[in-house]
Amino acid sequence: MKPDISTRNDLDFLMRKFYDKLLVDDVVGYLFTEVIDLDLEEHFHQLVDFWEVQLLEGGRYQGNPMKVHMDLHFKEALTKAHFDRWLEHFNNSVDEHFEGTKAHLAKERALSIATVMEIKIAQL
């Protein structure tokens, strides 16, 4: 039986496993390696902060993920294929390492976030 997501360390582990998939993916990897200048370690801290707020009812996230993704969209158009692949890798990463209430919630929140971003960006 796999553990559920319960700590910041779990979130950090999950984000690193998730990005292991994203960065080498033919559909989305180039967004992180060629389109934006990404400080990966700083990005992991932001991701963990964001997901801690989403899943662990605490945290210190202060950013605006919608603005970040809109800015990215203006550099390189984000498409349904990008969102679908992001979600596929996210769900697979969760399923490979975690199970339980928070793991399920993470996938639900990811779907919701991806859907809202995709709709808002399509309206630009």
C-alpha positions as CSV (number, residue, x, y, z in Angstrom):
1,M,0.0,0.0,0.0
2,K,1.3,3.5,-0.9
3,P,1.2,6.4,1.5
4,D,-1.1,9.3,1.2
5,I,0.3,12.9,0.6
6,S,0.6,14.3,4.1
7,T,3.7,16.6,4.3
8,R,5.7,19.2,2.5
9,N,8.3,16.5,1.9
10,D,5.7,14.4,0.1
11,L,4.8,17.4,-2.1
12,D,8.5,18.1,-2.9
13,F,9.0,14.4,-3.8
14,L,5.9,14.4,-5.9
15,M,6.8,17.6,-7.8
16,R,10.3,16.3,-8.5
17,K,8.9,13.0,-9.9
18,F,6.3,15.0,-11.9
19,Y,9.0,17.3,-13.4
20,D,11.2,14.3,-14.2
21,K,8.4,13.4,-16.6
22,L,7.6,16.9,-17.8
23,L,11.1,18.0,-18.7
24,V,11.8,15.2,-21.1
25,D,8.3,15.1,-22.7
26,D,8.2,16.0,-26.4
27,V,4.9,17.9,-26.0
28,V,5.6,20.1,-23.0
29,G,9.2,19.7,-22.0
30,Y,10.4,22.5,-24.3
31,L,8.2,25.0,-22.5
32,F,10.3,24.6,-19.4
33,T,13.7,24.2,-21.1
34,E,13.5,26.5,-24.0
35,V,10.7,29.0,-23.7
36,I,11.1,30.2,-20.2
37,D,14.2,30.7,-18.1
38,L,13.4,28.5,-15.2
39,D,15.3,28.3,-11.9
40,L,14.1,24.8,-11.2
41,E,15.0,24.7,-7.5
42,E,13.1,28.0,-6.9
43,H,10.2,26.6,-9.0
44,F,10.0,23.5,-6.8
45,H,9.7,25.7,-3.7
46,Q,6.9,27.6,-5.4
47,L,5.1,24.4,-6.5
48,V,5.4,22.9,-3.0
49,D,4.0,26.1,-1.4
50,F,1.1,26.2,-3.9
51,W,0.2,22.5,-3.4
52,E,0.6,22.8,0.4
53,V,-2.2,25.4,0.3
54,Q,-4.3,23.2,-2.0
55,L,-3.9,20.0,0.0
56,L,-2.6,20.5,3.4
57,E,-4.6,23.5,4.6
58,G,-1.6,25.6,5.3
59,G,1.2,27.1,3.5
60,R,2.7,30.3,2.3
61,Y,2.0,30.5,-1.4
62,Q,1.7,34.2,-2.5
63,G,1.9,33.9,-6.3
64,N,-0.6,34.2,-9.1
65,P,-0.5,31.0,-11.2
66,M,-3.0,32.3,-13.8
67,K,-0.8,35.3,-14.6
68,V,2.3,33.1,-14.8
69,H,0.6,30.8,-17.3
70,M,-0.9,33.7,-19.3
71,D,2.6,35.3,-19.6
72,L,3.9,31.9,-20.8
73,H,1.0,31.7,-23.3
74,F,2.1,35.0,-24.8
75,K,5.6,33.6,-25.4
76,E,4.4,30.3,-26.7
77,A,0.7,29.5,-27.3
78,L,-0.6,26.9,-24.8
79,T,-2.9,24.4,-26.3
80,K,-5.3,21.6,-25.2
81,A,-2.5,19.1,-26.0
82,H,-0.2,20.9,-23.4
83,F,-2.8,20.8,-20.7
84,D,-3.8,17.2,-21.4
85,R,-0.2,16.1,-21.3
86,W,0.5,18.1,-18.1
87,L,-2.5,16.5,-16.5
88,E,-1.5,13.0,-17.7
89,H,1.9,13.3,-16.1
90,F,0.6,14.8,-12.9
91,N,-2.0,12.0,-12.4
92,N,0.5,9.3,-13.3
93,S,3.0,10.8,-10.8
94,V,0.5,10.9,-8.1
95,D,-0.7,7.3,-8.8
96,E,2.8,5.9,-9.0
97,H,3.7,7.1,-5.5
98,F,0.6,7.9,-3.5
99,E,-2.9,6.8,-2.7
100,G,-5.6,8.0,-0.4
101,T,-7.8,11.0,0.2
102,K,-5.1,13.7,-0.4
103,A,-3.8,11.9,-3.5
104,H,-7.3,11.8,-4.9
105,L,-7.8,15.5,-4.0
106,A,-4.6,16.4,-5.7
107,K,-5.8,14.9,-9.0
108,E,-9.2,16.6,-8.6
109,R,-7.6,20.0,-8.0
110,A,-5.2,19.5,-10.9
111,L,-8.1,18.8,-13.2
112,S,-9.9,21.8,-12.0
113,I,-6.9,24.1,-12.3
114,A,-6.0,22.8,-15.8
115,T,-9.6,23.2,-17.0
116,V,-9.9,26.8,-15.7
117,M,-6.5,27.8,-17.1
118,E,-7.3,26.2,-20.5
119,I,-10.7,28.0,-20.7
120,K,-9.3,31.4,-19.6
121,I,-6.3,31.2,-22.0
122,A,-8.6,30.1,-24.9
123,Q,-10.5,33.4,-24.3
124,L,-7.5,35.6,-24.9
